[in-house]
Amino acid sequence: MKIAIIGAGHNGLISAYYLRKRGFDVTVFEGSNKIGGMTDTQIINGVKISRASYVLGLMPKNLVNEFKIPVIEQDPIQTIYLDQPIPFWRDKKKRIEELKKAGEEKFEEFENKIEKFKKLIEDKFTFVTSPPSKEMIIEEAEKIGVEELMRTSAKDFLSKYLSRKLHRFFIYPGMENSPAYLVSYFYADWSFVEGGMGTVADRIAKSAEEIGVNIRTSSKVDKILISNNKAKGVKVNGKECDFDIVVSATSPAETVKLADLDAKFHLGKNRWVKYNIIFKDSPKVPKELEPFASSIIDCDAGEIVIPSLLDKTLGGNVMEMMGDLDEALSLIKGEVIYEEKITAEDAEKMYILPAGNINHLPMIEPYLFDGRPVKGWGYKSPIDGLYITGAGTYPGGQVTGIPGYNVAMKIIHDLSLKNS
């Protein structure tokens, strides 16, 4: 059986790997001239930068281990820098003590709730062939006393446990009225990846190619071929190619366009900006930040990382950030020899990313749980033989690899039922 996968981002590559392991003939079509999508390492004058995504934290350990992704666990994980640095150490006891010292007396209770809820999601609602409904998660959350993460808003949940000044470090703007579930979703042990985030895609692709997956770059899918409500293949660079199953790992907005499906998505106005900076020498940070400079620095300027402090394979002095560059450079000082600015509009063109939405769809209702991307779809479109994966499917955005694994298991499950 021949399977076509549209998009060589990390989810498309993971689905290709697991489908090939089950013996299917798998071809991945990538429209650009390189794999990875937003898990992208760019080399500038011999220096490696993570051009788009820049930290890894939501990919389950079994996937990290399967593909031998070399993570660099900085400690502290992150540092909130307002009036004084507040480091988030990897050791839980040490982390709680630090937050209490900063006046956050309820932080331990906050973290215990998050920890219990995340374990519930990990154990029962991560590797699934059909996304769970909100009601299913609430039912299980009630059994262990953490239903408030589903029943209250992120804003109310954070207000109960943390000072208002810290809220923006735990939830993205525009998500405060969404379920507090999202606070736990983004709360993770974020780490760097040796050689930049492109290493994630490179390692997955290497594993896939070693077992026979065919990855074709500069091969843009123009159309998903459909006959009698059944996917029949893809049109690539103007040429029609027959396949038994098609998996779209692009944004759902791109998928419905390619398949001419009757579905519309509100992608939102995306105004994010990512900066990639190379300094001539190792940059200087304020004295009080020096012990924490290798962590993720969350401050008024935005979110800043200096991965080259830990990763010498980058070959230069690298700073990456999302936020206000001028303000960041007033904090992190040094002679800049390269500067790149990437906006949502740029990403739309570079990564075939409708509206420049880095999560493919907004991480708000109705695009959560089994409503992502459309209620009733899950990992399968209304077209027989057309499956969907990527950040626009459950559980959602960031570099997780979970949708890529789940869609492969869904296909295997469906075919086993058909053949039984």
Buried (B, 14 or more C-beta within 10 A) or exposed (E): EBBBBBBBBBBBBBBBBBBBBBEBBBBBBBBBEBBBBBBBBBBBEEBBBBBBBBBBBBBBEEBBEBBEBBBBEBBBBBBBBBEEBBBBBEEEEEBBBBBEEBEBEEBBEBBEBBBBBBEBBEEEBBBBBBBBEBEBBBEBBEEEEBBBBBBBBBBEBBBBBBBEEBBBBBBBEEBBEBBBBBBBBBBBBBBBBBBBBBBBBBBBBEBBBEEEBBBEBEBBBEBBBBEEEEBBBBBBEEEEBEBBBBBBBBBBBBBBBBBEBEBEBEBBEBEBBBBBBBBEEEBBBEEEBEEBBBBBBBBEBBBBBBBBBBBEEBBBBBBBBBBBBEBBBEBBEBEBBBEBEBEBEBBBEBBBBBBBBBBBBBBBEEBBBBBBBBEEBBBBBEBEBBBBBBBBBBBBBBBBBBBBBBBBBBBBEBBEEEEE
